[in-house]
């Protein structure tokens, strides 16, 4: 059970801290300077953490196994970081901006999961999409 729940808990806790940090980044700081410090910190922490993750290959040998996804993730993470930072700077509330983005994301991932990863989609997911869509409508109606 721990192995199943831990990643979700890690995602949720990390996303809470992430959004609080993004919302708290000073308005007058150049977003690219802030992101550079963020990624340098992350890079240093990854090099340190890699020493504790034991596999049959060494850290440097693992570079041979990389494919296009690591490079694509680098580009998309920049988009995510800038998107949230700019959303908060233009006035999105922390409680609404993330909610809207994640509901839209979940809905957009449905056809990708079905078409590219052969995932199923049952009645309960359709009901979930309806509720998510209603939530978006209600969020926009109540947003000043």
C-alpha positions as CSV (number, residue, x, y, z in Angstrom):
1,X,0.0,0.0,0.0
2,X,2.8,2.4,0.9
3,X,4.5,2.0,-2.6
4,X,1.1,2.7,-4.2
5,X,0.2,5.8,-2.1
6,X,3.6,7.3,-1.6
7,X,4.0,8.7,-5.1
8,X,0.6,10.5,-5.0
9,X,1.4,11.9,-1.5
10,X,4.7,13.1,-2.8
11,X,3.0,14.7,-5.9
12,X,0.4,16.5,-3.7
13,X,2.8,17.7,-1.1
14,X,5.3,18.9,-3.8
15,X,2.5,20.6,-5.7
16,X,1.4,22.5,-2.6
17,X,4.9,23.7,-1.9
18,X,5.4,24.4,-5.6
19,X,2.3,26.6,-5.9
20,X,3.0,28.4,-2.7
21,X,6.6,29.2,-3.9
22,X,5.4,30.3,-7.3
23,X,2.7,32.6,-5.8
24,X,5.3,34.0,-3.3
25,X,8.0,34.7,-5.9
26,X,8.6,38.5,-5.8
27,X,6.9,40.4,-8.6
28,X,10.1,42.4,-9.3
29,X,12.3,39.4,-9.8
30,X,13.2,38.5,-13.4
31,X,11.3,35.2,-13.9
32,X,14.3,33.7,-15.8
33,X,16.7,34.5,-12.9
34,X,14.3,32.9,-10.4
35,X,14.1,29.8,-12.7
36,X,17.8,29.6,-13.1
37,X,18.3,29.5,-9.3
38,X,15.5,26.9,-9.1
39,X,17.1,24.6,-11.7
40,X,20.6,25.0,-10.3
41,X,19.2,24.0,-6.9
42,X,17.4,21.0,-8.5
43,X,20.4,19.9,-10.4
44,X,22.6,19.9,-7.3
45,X,20.0,18.0,-5.4
46,X,19.7,15.4,-8.2
47,X,23.4,14.8,-8.3
48,X,23.4,14.3,-4.5
49,X,20.3,12.1,-4.6
50,X,21.6,10.0,-7.4
51,X,24.4,8.8,-5.1
52,X,21.8,7.0,-2.9
53,X,19.8,5.4,-5.7
54,X,21.5,2.1,-6.5
55,X,21.1,0.4,-9.8
56,X,23.1,-2.0,-11.9
57,X,24.6,0.9,-13.8
58,X,26.4,3.9,-12.5
59,X,25.1,7.5,-12.7
60,X,27.2,8.5,-15.7
61,X,26.5,5.2,-17.5
62,X,22.8,5.9,-17.3
63,X,23.1,8.8,-19.7
64,X,23.5,6.2,-22.5
65,X,20.0,5.0,-21.8
66,X,18.3,8.4,-22.2
67,X,16.0,9.1,-25.1
68,X,14.2,12.2,-26.3
69,X,11.8,12.4,-23.3
70,X,14.4,13.9,-20.9
71,X,15.1,16.7,-23.3
72,X,11.4,17.2,-24.1
73,X,10.6,17.4,-20.3
74,X,13.2,20.1,-20.0
75,X,11.3,22.2,-22.5
76,X,7.9,21.5,-21.0
77,X,9.1,22.2,-17.4
78,X,10.1,25.7,-18.5
79,X,6.6,26.1,-19.9
80,X,5.0,24.9,-16.7
81,X,7.2,27.1,-14.5
82,X,6.6,30.2,-16.6
83,X,2.9,29.5,-17.0
84,X,2.3,29.3,-13.2
85,X,4.5,32.2,-12.4
86,X,2.9,34.4,-15.0
87,X,-0.6,33.3,-14.0
88,X,0.0,34.3,-10.4
89,X,1.6,37.6,-11.5
90,X,-1.5,38.6,-13.6
91,X,-3.8,37.9,-10.6
92,X,-4.9,34.2,-10.6
93,X,-5.7,33.1,-7.1
94,X,-3.6,30.2,-5.9
95,X,-6.8,28.2,-5.1
96,X,-8.3,28.8,-8.6
97,X,-5.4,28.9,-11.0
98,X,-4.1,25.5,-10.2
99,X,-7.6,24.0,-10.1
100,X,-8.5,25.3,-13.5
101,X,-5.2,24.3,-15.0
102,X,-5.4,20.8,-13.5
103,X,-9.0,20.2,-14.5
104,X,-8.3,21.2,-18.1
105,X,-5.2,19.0,-18.0
106,X,-7.1,16.0,-16.8
107,X,-9.7,16.4,-19.5
108,X,-7.1,16.9,-22.2
109,X,-5.2,13.8,-21.1
110,X,-8.2,11.5,-21.6
111,X,-8.0,11.2,-25.4
112,X,-4.2,10.9,-25.2
113,X,-4.5,8.0,-22.7
114,X,-7.1,6.3,-24.9
115,X,-5.4,6.8,-28.2
116,X,-1.7,6.4,-27.4
117,X,-1.6,4.3,-24.3
118,X,-4.7,2.1,-24.9
119,X,-6.2,3.0,-21.5
120,X,-9.8,2.3,-20.8
121,X,-12.5,4.9,-20.2
122,X,-15.6,3.8,-18.4
123,X,-18.9,5.4,-17.3
124,X,-17.4,6.6,-14.0
125,X,-14.7,8.5,-15.9
126,X,-17.3,10.2,-18.1
127,X,-19.2,11.2,-14.9
128,X,-16.0,12.6,-13.5
129,X,-15.4,14.6,-16.7
130,X,-18.9,16.0,-16.4
131,X,-18.3,17.1,-12.8
132,X,-14.9,18.6,-13.8
133,X,-16.5,20.6,-16.6
134,X,-19.2,21.8,-14.2
135,X,-16.5,22.8,-11.7
136,X,-14.8,24.8,-14.4
137,X,-18.0,26.5,-15.3
138,X,-18.8,27.3,-11.7
139,X,-15.2,28.5,-11.1
140,X,-15.4,30.9,-14.0
141,X,-18.9,32.1,-13.1
142,X,-17.7,32.9,-9.6
143,X,-14.4,34.4,-10.7
144,X,-14.6,38.3,-10.7
